[in-house]
Amino acid sequence: MRPMRLVLLLLLLAACGKPSEEDCRRALLNVQKIRGLSDSPNAPDPEPAVRKCRSTASKTQVDCLIAARSQQDIDACQGK
């Protein structure tokens, strides 16, 4: 039973650094707004980007993108 608990604990700890689906969506919508795509019918479907965000982005990057107010802020988030 103990090895199973250890595995569960490790999985939970690994997930702690990942952004939530809602945070990824907020970040994506903010980037689209800054880039002038939020009202565009040509804006890409956000769902594939949200899934990619959840699997590859860090919580720090996502928080940075949520707080971004300009393209320069977006660019600065890439290295975090």
C-alpha positions in Angstrom: 0.0 0.0 0.0 2.8 2.4 0.7 4.3 2.4 -2.8 0.9 3.3 -4.1 0.7 6.3 -1.7 4.1 7.4 -2.8 3.1 7.3 -6.5 0.0 9.3 -5.8 2.0 11.8 -3.8 4.5 12.2 -6.6 1.7 12.6 -9.2 0.1 15.3 -7.1 3.4 17.2 -6.6 4.1 17.0 -10.3 0.7 18.5 -11.1 1.2 21.4 -8.7 3.4 23.3 -11.1 1.0 23.0 -14.0 -1.6 25.8 -14.8 -5.3 25.1 -14.6 -7.5 24.9 -17.6 -9.2 28.2 -16.6 -5.9 30.0 -16.2 -4.7 28.8 -19.6 -7.9 30.0 -21.2 -7.6 33.4 -19.4 -4.0 33.7 -20.6 -4.9 32.8 -24.2 -7.8 35.2 -24.3 -5.6 38.0 -23.0 -3.0 37.3 -25.6 -5.7 37.4 -28.3 -7.0 40.6 -27.0 -3.6 42.3 -27.0 -2.9 41.1 -30.5 -6.3 42.3 -31.7 -7.8 38.9 -32.4 -10.5 38.8 -29.7 -13.2 40.2 -31.9 -11.9 38.7 -35.1 -13.8 35.9 -36.8 -10.3 34.6 -37.8 -9.3 34.0 -34.2 -8.1 30.4 -33.8 -10.1 27.9 -31.8 -8.8 28.3 -28.2 -9.3 24.7 -27.1 -6.2 23.1 -28.8 -4.1 26.0 -27.4 -5.6 25.5 -23.9 -4.7 21.8 -24.0 -1.1 22.6 -25.2 -0.8 25.2 -22.5 -1.8 22.7 -19.8 0.8 20.2 -21.0 3.7 22.5 -21.8 3.5 25.8 -20.0 4.5 26.6 -16.5 2.2 28.3 -14.0 4.7 31.2 -13.9 4.4 31.7 -17.7 0.6 31.5 -17.6 0.4 34.0 -14.7 2.7 36.3 -16.7 0.5 36.1 -19.8 -2.6 36.8 -17.7 -1.0 39.9 -16.4 0.5 41.0 -19.7 -0.7 44.4 -21.1 1.4 44.7 -24.3 3.2 42.6 -26.9 6.4 43.4 -25.0 5.0 41.9 -21.9 4.0 38.8 -23.8 7.5 38.5 -25.2 9.0 38.8 -21.7 6.8 35.9 -20.5 8.4 33.4 -23.0 11.6 33.0 -21.0 9.9 32.4 -17.7 
